[in-house]
Amino acid sequence: MKDFSGQIAFITGGASGAGLGQAKVFGRAGASVVIADVRSDAVEGAVADLESEGIKAHGIVLDITDRAAYDRAADEVEAVFGGPPTLLSNTAGVNSFGPVENTTYDDYDWIIGVNLNGVINGMVTFVPRMIAAGRPAHIVTVSSLGGFMGSAFAAPYSAAKAAVVNLMESYRDGLAQYGIGVSVVCPANIKSNIAEASKLRPAEFANSGYVENEESIASLHSIHRHGMEPEVLAEHIKTAIENEDFYVIPYPESRELLEMRFNAVLDSVPGVETDPEGVRQRNEALANWAAERAEVFNEESKND
């Protein structure tokens, strides 16, 4: 996607932070923008902000964990703009910090529910519609640098973000044939209000093993106020879309950490010379299976 004029951008978590940054950058480049966010007052304010710049914007109050609501939102986008998004951005996310050994079912259900299941809901809702529309398109999903490593104090968040990276790799491979590009963004620190996420935690997930109060929120704000500006991150995302890049990690300070992580993985893999016959047999079995499945898929396609 080189030209954003005439594109329809649907952005979850679009009323603030990284989502609003994308809305402004994509909108200034000519896209019509749909702001989807769980906070009605923030949606209204974001739409007004965008419209004051001459950006065509539409707001939808959406809980991304609600699949029926997501389907209604997709219908609304098509009713307003005449088709599904050509630029889908799964940006909404929440976080909460505490010792992994204190983590409750509610902690997992809320954090993974938003950060992973919310992304799944966006993909299952929109991808078939985007394919049916037959237009070149792009999907952006915001994961995290934390998706590449575990954390003893953010276990559900890191687990969800790791799954998101893996999921987007799968969609990248599967959607290329339809002219739909995929990018995954793995930020370190963004200047956002994610520190306030615990205030949006539903009562049904109230049983937390973590300490969440005004002091803990203030502590998080002290970190996030030094994060990358949302519009700066959005410019990096826009460039990645234009270049069809998959990974978007515009944080130089993360390079050494990632090198240590992936070198540790590679160092754990023995050389081929330690088991040449086993390597041959396993590769041959996998190749045969892939050929058989390809034949089945081709036959099924003929019968459709």
C-alpha positions in Angstrom: 0.0 0.0 0.0 1.7 3.1 -1.3 -1.3 5.5 -1.5 -3.5 6.1 1.6 -5.9 8.3 -0.3 -9.3 6.7 -0.4 -8.4 4.0 2.1 -10.7 3.0 5.0 -8.8 2.6 8.2 -10.4 0.8 11.2 -8.4 1.4 14.3 -9.1 -0.3 17.7 -8.0 1.7 20.7 -8.1 4.6 18.3 -9.3 7.3 20.7 -5.9 7.8 22.3 -2.2 6.8 22.4 -0.8 4.6 19.6 -4.3 4.2 18.0 -5.0 8.0 17.8 -1.4 8.5 16.5 -2.2 6.2 13.6 -5.6 7.8 13.0 -3.9 11.2 12.6 -1.1 10.0 10.4 -3.3 7.8 8.1 -6.0 10.5 8.0 -3.5 13.3 7.0 -2.3 10.9 4.3 -5.9 10.8 2.9 -7.5 7.8 4.6 -11.0 7.9 6.1 -10.7 6.8 9.7 -13.0 4.7 11.9 -12.2 5.2 15.6 -13.2 2.1 17.6 -12.8 2.4 21.4 -14.5 1.2 24.5 -14.7 4.7 26.0 -17.6 6.7 24.5 -16.4 10.1 25.7 -12.9 9.5 24.3 -14.3 8.4 20.9 -16.3 11.6 20.7 -13.3 13.7 21.5 -11.0 11.9 19.1 -13.5 12.2 16.2 -13.8 15.9 16.9 -10.0 16.2 17.0 -9.6 14.5 13.7 -12.4 16.4 12.0 -10.8 19.7 13.1 -7.9 18.7 10.8 -10.2 18.0 7.9 -9.9 14.2 8.4 -13.0 12.2 7.5 -13.7 10.3 10.7 -16.4 8.0 12.2 -16.6 6.8 15.8 -17.8 3.4 17.1 -18.0 2.5 20.8 -16.7 -1.1 20.8 -15.6 -3.6 23.4 -13.3 -5.8 21.2 -14.0 -8.8 23.4 -17.7 -8.7 22.3 -17.9 -10.7 19.1 -21.5 -9.8 18.4 -20.7 -6.1 18.9 -17.7 -6.5 16.6 -19.9 -7.9 13.8 -22.3 -5.0 14.2 -19.4 -2.6 14.0 -18.3 -4.2 10.8 -21.8 -3.8 9.3 -21.7 -0.2 10.4 -18.4 0.4 8.6 -19.8 -1.0 5.4 -23.0 1.0 5.7 -21.1 4.3 6.2 -18.2 3.8 3.8 -19.6 1.3 1.3 -17.2 -1.5 2.1 -14.9 -3.1 4.7 -11.7 -1.5 5.9 -8.7 -1.6 3.6 -6.5 -0.8 6.5 -7.2 -2.7 9.8 -5.2 -1.8 12.9 -5.6 -4.0 16.0 -4.1 -1.6 18.5 -6.3 -1.7 21.6 -4.6 -3.3 24.6 -4.5 -3.4 28.4 -1.9 -4.3 31.0 -1.5 -4.9 34.7 1.6 -5.8 36.7 2.2 -8.2 39.5 4.1 -11.3 40.6 3.4 -14.2 38.3 2.8 -16.5 41.3 -0.1 -14.2 42.4 -1.8 -14.2 39.0 -5.5 -15.2 39.2 -7.8 -16.6 36.6 -9.4 -13.2 36.3 -6.1 -11.6 35.6 -5.5 -14.0 32.8 -9.1 -13.8 31.4 -9.1 -10.0 31.3 -5.6 -9.3 30.0 -5.5 -12.2 27.5 -9.1 -11.5 26.6 -8.3 -8.1 25.4 -4.8 -8.4 24.1 -5.2 -11.8 22.2 -8.9 -12.6 21.9 -9.6 -9.0 20.9 -7.1 -9.3 18.0 -8.6 -12.7 17.0 -12.1 -11.1 17.0 -10.9 -8.4 14.7 -9.3 -10.9 12.3 -12.2 -13.3 12.2 -14.6 -10.4 11.7 -12.9 -8.5 9.0 -10.5 -10.8 7.1 -13.3 -12.7 5.2 -15.0 -9.4 4.4 -11.7 -7.9 3.2 -11.0 -11.0 1.0 -14.5 -10.8 -0.5 -14.1 -7.1 -1.3 -11.1 -8.1 -3.5 -9.2 -4.8 -2.8 -5.5 -4.6 -1.9 -5.4 -4.1 1.9 -3.1 -4.2 4.9 -3.5 -5.3 8.5 -1.4 -3.9 11.4 -1.4 -5.5 14.8 0.3 -3.9 17.8 2.1 -6.5 19.9 5.0 -5.6 22.2 8.7 -6.1 22.7 7.4 -8.1 25.6 6.1 -10.6 23.1 9.6 -11.8 22.6 10.4 -12.7 26.2 8.6 -13.7 29.4 8.2 -11.4 32.4 7.8 -12.4 36.0 5.7 -9.3 36.5 3.6 -9.1 33.3 3.1 -12.8 32.5 -0.4 -12.6 31.0 0.5 -9.6 28.9 3.7 -11.1 27.6 2.0 -14.4 26.8 -0.8 -12.7 24.9 1.7 -10.5 23.0 3.8 -13.5 22.1 0.8 -15.3 20.7 -0.1 -12.2 18.7 3.3 -12.2 17.0 2.9 -15.8 16.1 -0.7 -15.3 14.9 0.3 -12.5 12.6 3.1 -14.6 11.1 0.4 -17.1 10.2 -1.8 -14.5 8.7 1.1 -13.0 6.8 1.7 -16.3 5.1 -2.0 -17.0 4.5 -3.1 -13.6 3.2 -0.4 -12.8 0.7 -2.3 -14.7 -2.0 -5.2 -12.2 -1.6 -3.0 -9.1 -1.8 -3.4 -8.4 1.9 -0.2 -7.4 3.7 0.4 -7.9 7.4 2.6 -6.1 9.8 3.2 -6.6 13.5 4.4 -3.7 15.7 6.5 -4.5 18.7 7.0 -1.3 20.7 9.0 -0.8 23.8 7.5 2.3 25.5 4.9 4.5 24.0 3.6 7.8 25.5 0.0 6.6 26.2 -2.6 6.2 28.9 -2.3 2.4 29.2 -1.4 3.0 32.8 -5.1 3.8 33.3 -6.2 0.5 31.9 -7.1 -1.0 35.3 -9.8 1.6 35.6 -11.6 -0.1 32.6 -11.4 -3.6 34.1 -14.8 -5.2 34.0 -16.3 -6.1 37.4 -16.6 -9.7 36.3 -12.8 -9.9 36.4 -12.3 -8.0 39.7 -10.5 -10.8 41.5 -6.9 -9.8 40.9 -3.7 -11.0 42.5 -2.0 -7.6 41.7 -2.0 -4.3 43.6 -3.7 -1.7 41.5 -4.2 1.7 43.0 -3.5 5.4 42.3 0.1 5.0 43.5 0.8 2.1 41.0 -0.9 4.0 38.2 1.2 7.1 38.9 4.3 4.9 38.9 3.5 3.6 35.4 2.8 7.1 34.2 6.3 8.1 35.2 7.6 5.5 32.7 5.1 6.1 29.8 5.6 9.9 29.8 9.1 9.3 28.4 7.8 6.9 25.7 7.9 7.4 22.0 5.3 9.9 20.7 2.3 8.1 19.2 2.6 10.0 15.9 6.3 9.2 15.6 5.5 5.5 16.0 2.6 5.9 13.5 5.0 7.3 10.9 7.2 4.2 11.4 4.1 2.0 10.9 3.1 4.0 7.8 6.6 3.4 6.3 6.4 -0.3 7.1 3.1 -0.6 5.3 4.5 1.2 2.3 7.5 -1.0 2.2 5.5 -4.2 3.1 7.6 -4.8 6.1 6.4 -7.4 8.6 8.2 -6.5 11.8 8.0 -2.9 13.1 10.4 -2.3 16.0 11.8 1.3 15.8 13.6 1.1 19.1 17.4 0.9 18.7 17.8 0.2 22.4 16.1 -3.2 22.0 18.6 -4.6 19.5 21.1 -6.0 22.0 18.3 -7.5 24.1 16.8 -9.2 21.0 20.2 -10.5 19.9 20.7 -12.1 23.3 17.3 -13.6 23.2 17.6 -15.2 19.8 21.2 -16.2 20.2 20.2 -18.1 23.3 17.6 -19.9 21.2 20.0 -20.7 18.4 22.7 -21.8 20.8 20.4 -24.5 22.1 20.0 -26.1 18.7 22.7 -28.8 17.9 24.4 -28.9 14.5 23.1 -31.1 11.7 26.2 -33.3 12.0 25.0 -34.6 15.4 22.1 -36.5 13.9 22.3 -36.5 10.1 20.0 -39.6 9.6 17.4 -38.3 11.9 17.4 -34.9 10.1 17.0 -36.7 6.8 14.1 -38.8 8.0 12.2 -35.9 9.6 12.7 -33.6 6.6 11.5 -36.3 4.2 8.4 -37.1 6.3 7.5 -33.4 6.5 8.0 -32.9 2.7 5.8 -35.9 2.0 3.1 -34.7 4.3 3.2 -31.2 2.8 2.9 -32.6 -0.7 -0.1 -34.8 0.3 -1.9 -31.9 1.9 -1.3 -29.7 -1.1 -2.9 -32.3 -3.3 -5.9 -32.5 -0.9 -6.3 -28.7 -0.8 -6.1 -28.5 -4.6 -8.8 -31.2 -5.0 -11.0 -29.5 -2.5 -10.6 -26.2 -4.4 -11.7 -27.8 -7.6 -14.9 -29.1 -5.9 -15.8 -25.8 -4.4 
